[in-house]
Amino acid sequence: MSDATQRPRDEQDTTDQPTPSQSGDDATPNETGAAESTGSTLTLLRRVRRIGPWSVWLVGGFFLLGLGLFYAKARLVAGAAIPFVYVGYAALSTLPRGLSIDVERNVDDRRVTPGDPVEVTVSVTNTGDSVLTDLRIVDGVPEELAVTDGSPRASLALRPGSTGSFSYTVIAKRGDFAFDDARLVARSLLGTDTATLSATVGGADAVNCTDPAALDGLDQATKLRTGVTQSDQGGEGLEFHSTREYRPGDAQNRVNWRQYAKTGDLVTTEFRQERAAREIVLLDVRSETRRSSAATHPTGAEYAAYAAEAAVERYRGLGHRVSLAVLGVDAADVEMPVREAGNALWVENAGTETGQHAADVVFSAAADVAARRTAANTALTSLAENGSEPNHREVSRLVAQFPERAELLIVSPLVDRAPLSYAKRAAVVGNAPTLLSPDPTGETSAGGRLHGARREVRLREARGVCERVIDWPAERSLSAVAAAVNGGGR
């Protein structure tokens, strides 16, 4: 027995699988399963007509009519008209024929980085000829994105040609996240006829984070501002270095002809050699860093991974020779063999074709690992000062791989003193360190404030070791941080 025949007095439920939409101006949600609007395509998911409650009014009307006729009471006969009017009105209270709705979605079109609030506005237009007295809509928000302000749900009453809108805010995460179709529930005035529909939505269909390669400014964190750096050795270049005796085969344009005219001696001019600038990016995504200031925001490790990739891409685009070290990713999690140095994965030169591919797969693994949020109690415990120092031998093994005179950019939430150990060792051997630190602590709890204070202590210590320390507050977007770095700010 079907569901509709089981409940003949209570409701008629016509539930069908979604089918292709019908066309035509008089299309309406019906038992065949679909309808089409001039804008959004509507697919009927369920149709329910409730008639059971009104049968009581019908029985009451006949009862009053019978009493009025039996006792010849005109008032009772007149009173019987009231329930009959209600029953008649309920029978006529149906959804309009030719239901036509257009749903449009607009998403903040500025450059979005992880953690940025993104405003979404949904507009609903009644493109049909009838009044929609009760239209309810739920936007298809991607499951991965948390709504922090407003609501993706709305209830509207729309005249023909009128538009209603609502807005809500989500927090962006790394990647591209597609919206689902909107869900609509259309009800008649008395709620006796209800249709549940799926609606395609025009306009924006996803929230897209900016490609790290398109983010300018982070390359200015370290001191080298061009693609080359000067060496202490003579050779080809632009800046004068020294002179020496002429050797057969020296280029004629390097012979000092003026001195030859004066003394008759052939002398070759040496210039200071120019070499590609060397950079090292050290990314910290250890389990201790995988917490955030709020459950709706990315973890500190996710912020760090995105910023580190943006820096590597920028350095590479400027012609710098850049190497990559990553703490917290196991070699088994990477799709290709990658060299290990100490406790880190090591990519020697991310500028070559092989090195670029290795860096890409390491960053992909780091992004996956960074999103594995550490349990709150584990993360908070890891912030304790005791036991946070890494093995000095492992630190030395990694730093030993650093090219001579290369500058080091450490990207770490600084939840413990481990990054400081690498900074101190790098400074000793001549690799000037810079620290970019996203703040994963929060001020909403006493524990968050405590660990924020401990992190401030570590930041002060870092300023005594690093050439530059850039503190990245949780409420500030990476775009703003990059702009501040590019302008010389902290």
C-alpha positions as CSV (number, residue, x, y, z in Angstrom):
1,M,0.0,0.0,0.0
2,S,1.4,3.4,-0.9
3,D,2.1,6.2,1.5
4,A,-0.7,8.3,-0.1
5,T,-3.3,5.6,0.4
6,Q,-2.3,5.0,4.0
7,R,-3.1,8.6,4.9
8,P,-6.2,9.5,2.8
9,R,-7.7,11.7,5.4
10,D,-4.5,13.4,6.6
11,E,-2.5,14.3,3.6
12,Q,-1.7,13.5,0.0
13,D,2.0,13.0,-0.4
14,T,3.4,12.9,-3.9
15,T,7.1,12.1,-3.6
16,D,9.0,11.5,-6.8
17,Q,12.6,11.3,-7.8
18,P,13.9,14.5,-9.4
19,T,13.2,14.5,-13.2
20,P,14.1,16.8,-16.0
21,S,12.2,20.1,-15.8
22,Q,9.1,20.7,-17.9
23,S,9.0,23.8,-20.1
24,G,6.2,26.2,-20.7
25,D,4.8,29.2,-19.0
26,D,2.1,27.2,-17.2
27,A,4.4,24.7,-15.7
28,T,3.8,24.1,-12.0
29,P,5.2,21.7,-9.4
30,N,3.0,18.6,-9.9
31,E,2.9,14.9,-9.4
32,T,5.0,14.4,-12.6
33,G,8.0,15.7,-10.7
34,A,9.3,18.9,-12.2
35,A,8.8,22.5,-13.1
36,E,10.8,25.2,-14.8
37,S,11.2,28.9,-14.1
38,T,12.4,31.5,-16.6
39,G,15.6,31.8,-14.5
40,S,16.4,28.9,-12.2
41,T,15.4,25.4,-13.0
42,L,13.1,23.9,-10.4
43,T,12.9,20.2,-9.7
44,L,10.1,18.9,-7.6
45,L,11.3,16.7,-4.7
46,R,8.0,16.4,-2.8
47,R,4.4,17.6,-2.9
48,V,2.0,17.4,0.1
49,R,-1.6,18.5,0.2
50,R,-3.1,18.4,3.7
51,I,-6.9,18.1,3.8
52,G,-7.5,16.0,7.0
53,P,-7.8,18.9,9.5
54,W,-10.5,20.6,7.5
55,S,-12.8,17.5,7.6
56,V,-13.5,18.3,11.2
57,W,-14.9,21.8,10.1
58,L,-16.9,20.0,7.5
59,V,-18.5,17.7,10.0
60,G,-19.1,20.7,12.3
61,G,-20.8,22.6,9.5
62,F,-23.2,19.8,8.7
63,F,-23.9,19.3,12.4
64,L,-24.9,23.0,12.9
65,L,-26.9,22.9,9.7
66,G,-28.8,19.8,10.9
67,L,-29.5,21.4,14.3
68,G,-30.7,24.6,12.7
69,L,-33.1,22.8,10.4
70,F,-34.4,20.5,13.1
71,Y,-35.0,23.3,15.6
72,A,-35.8,25.8,12.9
73,K,-33.2,28.1,14.2
74,A,-32.0,30.6,11.6
75,R,-28.9,31.5,13.7
76,L,-27.7,27.9,13.7
77,V,-28.2,27.6,10.0
78,A,-26.3,30.9,9.4
79,G,-23.6,29.7,11.8
80,A,-23.1,26.6,9.7
81,A,-21.9,28.8,6.9
82,I,-18.7,29.6,8.8
83,P,-17.1,26.2,8.7
84,F,-18.3,25.7,5.1
85,V,-16.5,28.9,4.2
86,Y,-13.3,27.7,5.9
87,V,-13.5,24.3,4.2
88,G,-14.1,25.9,0.8
89,Y,-11.2,28.3,1.2
90,A,-8.9,25.5,2.2
91,A,-9.9,23.5,-0.8
92,L,-9.1,26.4,-3.0
93,S,-5.8,27.3,-1.1
94,T,-3.3,25.7,-3.5
95,L,0.0,26.7,-4.9
96,P,-0.2,29.0,-8.0
97,R,-0.1,27.3,-11.4
98,G,3.0,28.4,-13.3
99,L,5.4,28.6,-10.4
100,S,8.4,30.6,-11.7
101,I,11.4,31.7,-9.5
102,D,14.8,33.0,-10.2
103,V,17.6,32.5,-7.6
104,E,20.9,34.5,-8.0
105,R,24.0,34.2,-5.8
106,N,26.7,36.9,-5.4
107,V,30.0,36.2,-3.6
108,D,32.5,38.8,-2.5
109,D,34.8,39.1,-5.5
110,R,37.9,40.4,-3.9
111,R,41.1,38.3,-3.6
112,V,40.3,35.8,-0.8
113,T,42.9,34.0,1.3
114,P,42.4,31.4,4.1
115,G,40.6,32.8,7.1
116,D,39.0,35.8,5.3
117,P,35.3,36.4,5.8
118,V,33.4,36.1,2.6
119,E,30.0,37.7,2.3
120,V,27.4,35.7,0.2
121,T,24.2,37.5,-1.0
122,V,21.3,35.5,-2.4
123,S,18.5,37.2,-4.3
124,V,15.2,35.5,-5.0
125,T,12.8,36.9,-7.7
126,N,9.2,35.9,-8.3
127,T,9.2,35.8,-12.1
128,G,5.7,34.3,-12.2
129,D,2.2,35.9,-12.3
130,S,1.0,34.8,-8.9
131,V,1.8,35.9,-5.4
132,L,4.0,33.6,-3.4
133,T,2.7,34.0,0.2
134,D,5.2,31.7,1.9
135,L,8.5,30.8,0.2
136,R,11.3,29.4,2.2
137,I,14.8,28.9,0.9
138,V,18.0,27.3,2.1
139,D,21.2,28.0,0.2
140,G,23.5,25.1,-0.6
141,V,26.5,26.2,1.5
142,P,29.6,24.0,1.0
143,E,29.9,21.6,4.0
144,E,33.6,22.6,4.5
145,L,32.8,26.3,5.1
146,A,31.5,27.6,8.4
147,V,28.8,30.3,8.5
148,T,29.8,32.9,11.1
149,D,27.3,35.7,10.5
150,G,23.8,35.8,9.2
151,S,21.9,32.7,8.0
152,P,21.7,30.8,4.7
153,R,18.0,30.4,5.4
154,A,15.2,32.8,4.7
155,S,11.4,33.0,4.5
156,L,9.9,35.4,1.9
157,A,6.6,36.6,0.6
158,L,6.9,37.8,-3.0
159,R,4.5,39.6,-5.3
160,P,4.9,39.0,-9.1
161,G,8.1,40.7,-10.2
162,S,9.4,41.5,-6.7
163,T,12.8,40.4,-5.3
164,G,13.8,39.4,-1.8
165,S,17.4,38.9,-0.6
166,F,19.4,37.8,2.3
167,S,23.1,37.6,3.2
168,Y,25.4,35.5,5.3
169,T,29.2,35.2,5.9
170,V,31.4,32.2,5.6
171,I,35.1,31.8,6.5
172,A,37.3,30.9,3.5
173,K,39.6,27.9,3.5
174,R,42.3,26.9,1.1
175,G,40.9,25.5,-2.2
176,D,37.8,25.9,-4.3
177,F,34.5,25.0,-2.7
178,A,31.4,24.6,-4.8
179,F,27.9,25.5,-3.7
180,D,25.0,23.0,-4.0
181,D,21.6,23.9,-5.5
182,A,19.3,25.8,-3.2
183,R,16.4,24.1,-1.5
184,L,13.0,25.7,-1.7
185,V,9.7,25.1,0.1
186,A,6.7,26.8,-1.3
187,R,3.5,26.8,0.8
188,S,0.0,28.0,0.1
189,L,-1.6,30.7,2.2
190,L,-3.1,28.2,4.7
191,G,-0.3,25.7,4.4
192,T,-2.5,23.0,2.9
193,D,-0.4,22.7,-0.2
194,T,3.4,22.4,0.1
195,A,6.0,21.7,-2.5
196,T,9.7,21.0,-1.8
197,L,11.9,21.9,-4.7
198,S,15.6,22.0,-5.7
199,A,16.6,25.2,-7.6
200,T,19.7,25.9,-9.7
201,V,21.3,29.2,-8.7
202,G,22.7,31.7,-11.1
203,G,25.8,33.8,-10.5
204,A,28.6,32.6,-8.3
205,D,28.9,28.9,-7.9
206,A,32.0,28.6,-5.6
207,V,34.2,30.3,-3.1
208,N,37.7,30.3,-4.5
209,C,40.9,31.1,-2.5
210,T,43.5,33.1,-4.3
211,D,46.3,31.0,-5.9
212,P,49.3,31.4,-3.6
213,A,51.4,32.2,-6.7
214,A,49.3,35.3,-7.2
215,L,50.0,36.8,-3.8
216,D,52.6,39.5,-4.0
217,G,54.6,41.0,-1.1
218,L,55.9,38.1,0.9
219,D,59.1,38.1,-1.0
220,Q,59.8,41.4,0.7
221,A,60.0,39.7,4.1
222,T,63.7,39.0,3.7
223,K,66.3,41.6,2.9
224,L,67.1,40.6,-0.7
225,R,64.8,42.6,-2.9
226,T,66.0,41.5,-6.4
227,G,66.7,38.3,-8.2
228,V,70.5,38.6,-7.8
229,T,72.9,39.2,-5.0
230,Q,76.6,40.3,-5.1
231,S,79.4,37.9,-4.2
232,D,82.9,38.7,-3.0
233,Q,84.5,37.0,-6.0
234,G,85.6,38.7,-9.2
235,G,84.3,37.9,-12.6
236,E,81.4,39.0,-14.8
237,G,79.1,41.7,-13.4
238,L,78.5,45.4,-13.2
239,E,80.2,46.6,-10.0
240,F,84.0,47.1,-10.1
241,H,85.9,44.5,-8.0
242,S,89.7,44.6,-8.9
243,T,92.2,44.4,-11.8
244,R,94.7,41.7,-12.7
245,E,97.2,40.9,-15.4
246,Y,95.8,40.1,-18.9
247,R,95.4,36.5,-19.7
248,P,95.0,35.1,-23.2
249,G,91.3,34.6,-23.9
250,D,90.1,37.5,-21.7
251,A,87.2,39.4,-23.4
252,Q,88.3,42.5,-25.1
253,N,85.6,44.6,-23.4
254,R,87.2,43.8,-20.0
255,V,90.7,45.0,-21.0
256,N,91.6,48.3,-19.4
257,W,92.6,50.1,-22.7
258,R,93.0,53.4,-20.9
259,Q,95.8,52.0,-18.7
260,Y,97.3,50.3,-21.7
261,A,97.5,53.7,-23.5
262,K,99.3,55.2,-20.5
263,T,101.7,52.4,-19.5
264,G,101.6,49.8,-22.3
265,D,100.6,47.1,-19.8
266,L,97.6,44.9,-20.6
267,V,95.3,44.7,-17.6
268,T,92.0,43.0,-17.2
269,T,89.2,44.5,-15.1
270,E,87.3,42.2,-12.7
271,F,83.7,42.9,-11.7
272,R,81.9,41.7,-8.6
273,Q,80.1,38.5,-9.7
274,E,76.3,38.5,-9.5
275,R,74.6,35.3,-8.4
276,A,71.0,34.4,-8.1
277,A,69.7,35.3,-4.7
278,R,69.4,32.3,-2.4
279,E,66.4,31.9,-0.1
280,I,65.3,29.1,2.2
281,V,61.7,28.7,3.4
282,L,61.2,26.7,6.5
283,L,57.6,25.6,7.1
284,D,56.3,24.4,10.4
285,V,53.2,22.2,10.3
286,R,53.9,19.9,13.3
287,S,50.9,18.6,15.2
288,E,51.4,21.3,17.9
289,T,50.6,24.0,15.3
290,R,47.3,22.5,14.1
291,R,44.9,24.5,16.2
292,S,43.1,27.8,15.7
293,S,41.7,30.8,17.6
294,A,38.2,29.6,16.7
295,A,36.7,26.4,15.4
296,T,35.4,28.2,12.3
297,H,38.9,29.4,11.3
298,P,41.7,27.5,9.6
299,T,44.5,26.1,11.8
300,G,47.7,28.0,12.4
301,A,49.4,25.2,10.3
302,E,47.0,25.9,7.4
303,Y,47.8,29.6,7.5
304,A,51.5,28.8,7.6
305,A,51.4,26.3,4.7
306,Y,49.5,28.8,2.4
307,A,51.9,31.6,3.3
308,A,55.0,29.5,2.7
309,E,53.8,28.3,-0.7
310,A,53.0,31.9,-1.6
311,A,56.5,33.0,-0.6
312,V,58.2,30.1,-2.6
313,E,56.1,30.9,-5.7
314,R,57.0,34.5,-5.4
315,Y,60.8,33.9,-4.9
316,R,60.8,31.5,-7.8
317,G,59.0,34.0,-10.1
318,L,61.6,36.6,-9.3
319,G,64.5,34.3,-10.3
320,H,65.7,33.6,-6.8
321,R,67.1,30.1,-6.0
322,V,64.8,28.9,-3.3
323,S,65.0,25.8,-1.1
324,L,62.2,24.3,1.0
325,A,62.3,22.6,4.4
326,V,59.1,21.3,6.0
327,L,58.6,20.2,9.6
328,G,55.7,17.9,10.5
329,V,55.2,16.0,7.3
330,D,56.2,12.3,7.1
331,A,58.0,11.2,3.9
332,A,55.4,8.5,3.6
333,D,52.7,11.1,3.2
334,V,54.4,12.5,0.0
335,E,53.6,11.1,-3.4
336,M,57.2,11.0,-4.5
337,P,60.6,10.3,-2.8
338,V,61.8,13.4,-1.0
339,R,65.1,13.9,0.8
340,E,65.1,14.1,4.6
341,A,67.4,16.3,6.6
342,G,67.1,16.0,10.4
343,N,63.4,16.1,11.3
344,A,62.4,17.9,8.0
345,L,61.7,17.2,4.4
346,W,64.2,19.0,2.2
347,V,63.9,20.2,-1.4
348,E,67.2,21.6,-2.5
349,N,66.2,23.8,-5.4
350,A,62.5,24.4,-6.0
351,G,63.4,26.5,-9.1
352,T,64.3,23.6,-11.3
353,E,61.7,21.5,-13.0
354,T,62.3,18.5,-10.7
355,G,62.6,20.7,-7.6
356,Q,59.4,22.5,-8.5
357,H,57.5,19.3,-8.8
358,A,58.9,18.0,-5.5
359,A,58.0,21.3,-3.8
360,D,54.4,21.1,-5.2
361,V,53.8,17.6,-3.9
362,V,55.4,18.5,-0.5
363,F,53.1,21.5,-0.2
364,S,50.1,19.4,-1.1
365,A,51.0,16.9,1.6
366,A,51.6,19.8,4.1
367,A,48.2,21.3,3.3
368,D,46.5,17.9,4.0
369,V,48.4,17.5,7.2
370,A,47.8,21.0,8.3
371,A,44.0,20.6,8.1
372,R,44.1,17.7,10.6
373,R,43.0,19.7,13.6
374,T,44.7,18.7,16.8
375,A,42.3,18.0,19.7
376,A,42.1,21.1,21.9
377,N,43.5,19.4,25.1
378,T,46.4,18.0,23.1
379,A,47.2,21.3,21.5
380,L,47.0,23.2,24.7
381,T,49.2,20.8,26.5
382,S,51.8,21.0,23.6
383,L,52.1,24.7,24.3
384,A,53.8,24.1,27.6
385,E,57.3,25.4,27.7
386,N,58.8,22.2,29.0
387,G,60.1,19.7,26.5
388,S,59.5,22.0,23.5
389,E,63.2,22.2,22.5
390,P,64.0,20.0,19.5
391,N,67.0,17.7,19.3
392,H,70.1,19.9,18.6
393,R,71.6,17.2,16.5
394,E,68.5,17.2,14.2
395,V,68.6,21.0,14.0
396,S,72.2,21.0,13.0
397,R,71.6,18.3,10.3
398,L,68.9,20.5,8.7
399,V,70.8,23.8,9.0
400,A,73.9,22.1,7.5
401,Q,71.9,21.8,4.2
402,F,71.4,25.6,4.0
403,P,73.4,27.2,1.2
404,E,76.0,29.7,2.2
405,R,74.8,33.3,2.7
406,A,71.2,32.2,1.9
407,E,68.5,34.0,3.8
408,L,66.0,32.0,5.8
409,L,62.2,32.7,6.1
410,I,60.6,30.7,8.9
411,V,56.8,30.4,8.7
412,S,55.5,29.0,12.0
413,P,52.7,29.7,14.4
414,L,55.4,29.7,17.1
415,V,53.4,27.6,19.6
416,D,56.7,26.5,21.2
417,R,60.4,27.3,21.1
418,A,61.3,24.8,18.4
419,P,61.4,27.3,15.5
420,L,63.6,29.5,17.6
421,S,66.2,26.7,17.8
422,Y,66.4,26.7,14.0
423,A,66.5,30.5,13.8
424,K,69.4,30.7,16.3
425,R,71.4,28.0,14.6
426,A,70.9,29.6,11.2
427,A,72.0,33.0,12.5
428,V,75.2,31.5,13.9
429,V,76.2,30.0,10.5
430,G,75.3,33.2,8.6
431,N,71.8,32.4,7.3
432,A,69.9,35.6,8.3
433,P,66.5,34.4,9.6
434,T,63.1,36.2,9.2
435,L,60.0,34.9,11.1
436,L,56.4,35.1,9.7
437,S,54.1,33.8,12.5
438,P,50.3,33.4,12.2
439,D,48.7,33.6,15.6
440,P,46.7,30.4,16.4
441,T,45.8,31.6,20.0
442,G,42.5,33.3,20.9
443,E,41.2,35.6,23.5
444,T,37.8,34.0,24.0
445,S,39.0,31.8,26.8
446,A,41.4,32.0,29.8
447,G,43.5,29.3,28.2
448,G,43.7,31.1,24.9
449,R,44.8,34.3,26.6
450,L,47.4,32.4,28.7
451,H,49.0,30.8,25.6
452,G,48.8,34.1,23.7
453,A,50.9,35.6,26.5
454,R,53.4,32.8,26.3
455,R,53.6,33.3,22.5
456,E,54.3,37.0,23.1
457,V,57.3,36.0,25.2
458,R,58.6,33.8,22.4
459,L,58.0,36.7,19.9
460,R,60.2,39.0,22.0
461,E,62.9,36.3,22.1
462,A,62.6,35.9,18.3
463,R,63.1,39.7,17.8
464,G,66.5,39.3,19.4
465,V,67.5,36.6,17.0
466,C,65.8,37.3,13.7
467,E,66.4,40.1,11.2
468,R,62.7,40.7,11.1
469,V,59.6,39.3,12.9
470,I,56.2,39.6,11.3
471,D,53.3,38.8,13.7
472,W,50.2,37.8,11.8
473,P,47.0,38.3,13.9
474,A,44.1,35.9,13.4
475,E,41.7,38.7,12.4
476,R,44.1,40.0,9.7
477,S,44.0,38.5,6.2
478,L,47.2,37.3,4.5
479,S,46.6,39.8,1.7
480,A,46.8,42.6,4.3
481,V,49.9,41.0,5.9
482,A,51.6,40.7,2.5
483,A,50.7,44.4,1.7
484,A,52.2,45.5,5.0
485,V,55.3,43.4,4.4
486,N,55.7,44.9,1.0
487,G,55.4,48.4,2.5
488,G,58.0,47.7,5.1
489,G,55.6,47.1,8.1
490,R,55.8,44.4,10.6
